[in-house]
Amino acid sequence: METKSIFKSKIFVLNAVVALLAILDIITPDLLNVFELSLPTQHKIMALIALFVGILNIFLRTITNSAVTFKSNDDLNLKQ
């Protein structure tokens, strides 16, 4: 099976960006408060983002045609 580096994976990039946003939200809890939104509205926004990311992960997984690895396919071929 054809493999590619994990860093070329759209799913990995999407999840890394969302993880960074979550860390930023934990470090700076008032991040969404810049828009002067109520706490329930902030929770709804975060829930919608989580739903969107989940759906996008499923979609990206369905169009994936290769496995990922920490080493590229070229690295694996050199060892053979």
SULQUITA-V884182 format. One record per residue. N is the residue number from 1. RES is the residue in one small letter. PHI is phi in degrees with one decimal (NA if undefined). OMEGA is omega as a letter, one per 30 degrees, with the letter a starting at -180 (* if undefined). D_CENTER is the distance of its C-alpha to the mean C-alpha in Angstrom with 1 decimal. Layout:
n->N res->RES phi->PHI omega->OMEGA d_center->D_CENTER
n->N res->RES phi->PHI omega->OMEGA d_center->D_CENTER
This chain:
n->1 res->m phi->NA omega->l d_center->23.8
n->2 res->e phi->-65.7 omega->l d_center->22.1
n->3 res->t phi->-123.1 omega->l d_center->19.3
n->4 res->k phi->-139.6 omega->l d_center->17.1
n->5 res->s phi->-63.1 omega->l d_center->15.5
n->6 res->i phi->-60.8 omega->a d_center->12.1
n->7 res->f phi->-74.1 omega->l d_center->11.5
n->8 res->k phi->-95.7 omega->a d_center->12.4
n->9 res->s phi->-82.6 omega->l d_center->9.8
n->10 res->k phi->-64.5 omega->l d_center->7.9
n->11 res->i phi->-65.6 omega->l d_center->5.7
n->12 res->f phi->-61.9 omega->a d_center->5.5
n->13 res->v phi->-63.0 omega->l d_center->5.1
n->14 res->l phi->-58.2 omega->a d_center->2.6
n->15 res->n phi->-66.7 omega->l d_center->1.3
n->16 res->a phi->-65.4 omega->l d_center->4.4
n->17 res->v phi->-63.6 omega->l d_center->5.2
n->18 res->v phi->-64.9 omega->l d_center->5.0
n->19 res->a phi->-63.4 omega->l d_center->6.7
n->20 res->l phi->-64.1 omega->l d_center->8.9
n->21 res->l phi->-64.3 omega->l d_center->9.8
n->22 res->a phi->-66.0 omega->l d_center->10.7
n->23 res->i phi->-63.3 omega->l d_center->12.7
n->24 res->l phi->-61.7 omega->l d_center->14.3
n->25 res->d phi->-67.2 omega->l d_center->15.3
n->26 res->i phi->-69.3 omega->a d_center->16.8
n->27 res->i phi->-69.8 omega->a d_center->18.6
n->28 res->t phi->-120.5 omega->a d_center->19.7
n->29 res->p phi->-61.4 omega->a d_center->20.3
n->30 res->d phi->-89.3 omega->a d_center->22.1
n->31 res->l phi->-55.9 omega->l d_center->19.3
n->32 res->l phi->-79.7 omega->l d_center->19.6
n->33 res->n phi->-71.1 omega->l d_center->23.3
n->34 res->v phi->-57.5 omega->a d_center->23.8
n->35 res->f phi->-88.2 omega->l d_center->24.1
n->36 res->e phi->55.6 omega->l d_center->26.6
n->37 res->l phi->-95.8 omega->l d_center->24.9
n->38 res->s phi->-70.8 omega->a d_center->26.3
n->39 res->l phi->-59.7 omega->l d_center->24.5
n->40 res->p phi->-60.7 omega->l d_center->24.3
n->41 res->t phi->-67.2 omega->l d_center->22.8
n->42 res->q phi->-62.0 omega->l d_center->20.1
n->43 res->h phi->-64.7 omega->l d_center->19.3
n->44 res->k phi->-64.9 omega->l d_center->19.3
n->45 res->i phi->-62.3 omega->l d_center->16.9
n->46 res->m phi->-64.2 omega->l d_center->14.4
n->47 res->a phi->-66.3 omega->l d_center->15.1
n->48 res->l phi->-65.8 omega->l d_center->14.7
n->49 res->i phi->-63.2 omega->l d_center->11.3
n->50 res->a phi->-61.3 omega->l d_center->10.4
n->51 res->l phi->-62.9 omega->l d_center->12.4
n->52 res->f phi->-60.6 omega->a d_center->10.9
n->53 res->v phi->-65.3 omega->l d_center->7.3
n->54 res->g phi->-60.8 omega->l d_center->9.3
n->55 res->i phi->-64.8 omega->l d_center->11.4
n->56 res->l phi->-64.6 omega->l d_center->9.1
n->57 res->n phi->-60.7 omega->l d_center->7.8
n->58 res->i phi->-63.1 omega->l d_center->11.5
n->59 res->f phi->-60.8 omega->a d_center->12.6
n->60 res->l phi->-62.4 omega->l d_center->10.7
n->61 res->r phi->-66.3 omega->a d_center->12.0
n->62 res->t phi->-72.9 omega->a d_center->15.4
n->63 res->i phi->-97.4 omega->l d_center->15.7
n->64 res->t phi->-73.8 omega->a d_center->14.8
n->65 res->n phi->-123.1 omega->l d_center->18.1
n->66 res->s phi->-148.3 omega->l d_center->17.7
n->67 res->a phi->-80.0 omega->l d_center->16.6
n->68 res->v phi->-113.1 omega->l d_center->14.7
n->69 res->t phi->-148.8 omega->l d_center->16.5
n->70 res->f phi->-75.8 omega->l d_center->16.7
n->71 res->k phi->-117.7 omega->l d_center->19.7
n->72 res->s phi->-74.7 omega->l d_center->20.1
n->73 res->n phi->-61.8 omega->l d_center->22.6
n->74 res->d phi->-63.2 omega->l d_center->25.2
n->75 res->d phi->-61.9 omega->a d_center->25.1
n->76 res->l phi->-68.8 omega->l d_center->25.8
n->77 res->n phi->-68.3 omega->a d_center->28.6
n->78 res->l phi->-65.7 omega->a d_center->30.3
n->79 res->k phi->-82.3 omega->a d_center->30.9
n->80 res->q phi->-84.0 omega->* d_center->32.7
